[in-house]
């Protein structure tokens, strides 16, 4: 799968595809599965799945341990706001890939940010 994605990226660079419409029309036939094509929407779902899954280990660790000492409050605040903006952007475009991926990530990031804010205020009071 990675080879196919790299091949797609190289092909787009080689052809210098700038137009979003041209990229949407680009389809790559996978030799392993007949009659199966990798479309830009599928690529979006793959990218969204991978980036959302990559966020899970930190979220699970923070939820289990409630330890946020190694996390930057400013970074997570900015990150969470950015994810929220991406979700709103997806809503404006009515793009299910962007909406779904960023909704899940926003939920997880908000939990981590909540723990970080809570832990920061508890330590300030001690």
C-alpha positions in Angstrom: 0.0 0.0 0.0 2.8 2.4 0.9 4.5 1.7 -2.5 1.2 2.6 -4.3 0.9 5.8 -2.3 4.5 6.8 -3.0 4.0 5.8 -6.7 0.9 8.1 -6.8 2.8 11.0 -5.3 5.7 10.6 -7.7 3.4 10.3 -10.6 1.6 13.5 -9.6 4.9 15.3 -9.2 6.2 14.0 -12.5 3.0 15.1 -14.3 2.9 18.3 -12.3 -0.7 18.0 -11.6 -1.8 21.3 -10.1 -5.5 21.3 -10.7 -7.7 19.6 -8.1 -10.0 18.5 -10.8 -7.2 16.7 -12.6 -6.1 14.9 -9.5 -9.7 13.7 -8.8 -9.8 12.2 -12.3 -6.5 10.4 -11.7 -7.1 6.7 -10.9 -4.5 4.0 -10.4 -5.3 0.4 -11.0 -3.9 -1.9 -8.4 -2.4 -5.0 -10.0 -3.3 -7.3 -7.1 -7.1 -6.7 -7.2 -8.8 -6.6 -10.5 -11.4 -3.9 -11.1 -10.2 -2.0 -8.0 -9.1 1.6 -8.3 -7.5 4.0 -5.8 -9.4 7.2 -6.1 -8.6 10.5 -4.4 -11.5 9.9 -2.0 -10.1 6.5 -1.0 -6.6 8.1 -0.6 -8.2 10.7 1.7 -9.8 8.0 3.8 -6.5 6.2 4.0 -4.6 9.4 5.0 -7.4 10.3 7.6 -7.3 6.8 9.1 -3.5 6.7 9.4 -3.2 10.2 11.0 -6.1 9.6 13.4 -4.8 6.1 14.4 -1.3 7.7 15.0 -2.9 9.9 17.6 -4.4 7.0 19.6 -1.4 5.9 21.6 -0.9 9.3 23.2 -4.6 9.6 23.9 -4.8 6.1 25.4 -1.7 6.7 27.5 -3.0 10.0 28.8 -6.4 8.6 29.6 -5.0 5.6 31.5 -2.3 7.4 33.5 -3.8 11.0 33.6 -0.1 12.1 33.4 0.3 15.2 31.2 3.6 16.5 32.6 5.5 15.9 29.3 2.8 17.7 27.3 2.9 21.3 26.3 -0.3 23.2 27.2 0.3 25.8 24.4 0.9 23.1 21.8 -2.2 21.1 22.7 -4.3 24.2 22.9 -3.1 25.3 19.4 -3.4 21.8 18.0 -7.0 21.3 19.3 -8.0 24.7 17.9 -6.4 23.7 14.6 -8.3 20.4 14.5 -11.5 22.2 15.3 -10.9 24.6 12.4 -10.2 21.6 10.0 -13.5 20.1 11.1 -15.4 23.3 10.4 -13.6 23.6 7.1 -14.8 20.0 6.3 -18.3 21.0 7.2 -18.2 24.0 4.8 -17.0 21.7 2.1 -19.3 18.9 3.1 -16.3 16.6 2.9 -16.9 13.4 4.9 -13.3 12.5 5.1 -12.2 15.8 6.7 -15.3 15.9 9.0 -14.9 12.3 10.3 -11.1 12.3 10.8 -11.1 15.7 12.5 -14.2 14.9 14.7 -12.5 11.8 16.1 -9.1 13.6 16.6 -10.9 16.7 18.1 -12.6 14.4 20.6 -9.3 12.7 21.6 -7.4 16.0 21.7 -10.0 17.6 23.8 -9.8 14.9 26.4 -6.0 15.2 26.6 -6.3 19.0 26.7 -8.8 18.8 29.5 -6.5 16.6 31.5 -3.6 19.0 30.8 -5.6 22.1 31.9 -6.9 20.3 35.0 -3.4 19.0 36.0 -1.9 22.5 35.4 -4.4 24.2 37.7 -4.2 21.5 40.4 -0.4 21.8 40.5 -0.6 25.6 40.6 -2.9 25.4 43.7 -0.4 23.1 45.6 
